[in-house]
Amino acid sequence: MSLPKYKELETISSLTDIDQEIFIIQKDLFNLRLKGSTNQATKPHLFKHAKRRLSQLKFKKSVLLKLKN
């Protein structure tokens, strides 16, 4: 399983879509942390993938906001 690429975000162009994706990923990260704290089976690479995608989305959002102004 490879890391998510920034190039895959080219299809997302609206701020509302980015905000929805950010919300979903933050929810997934919360669930992963919850599973880890309750000693359920977790896959550590999923944390890395989610955090990377979250930072990519936040960067894309900041770029779109700068272009808007």
C-alpha positions, 0 to 999 in steps of 0.5 A: 500500500503506497502513500497517498499522492498530492497529485490525486487531489487534482479532482477536488477543487472546491473548499466545501469538498476539501472541508468534507474530506478533512472532516472524514479523515479527522473522524477516521484518525479519532477512531484509529486512536480510540482502537489503539487506546482500547487495545483493539487490533490496529494497523500502524500504517493507517495513521501515517496515511491519514495524517499525510492525506490530512496535511495534503488537504490542508495545504490544498485548502490554503492554496485555494484560499490564497488564490481566491484573495 
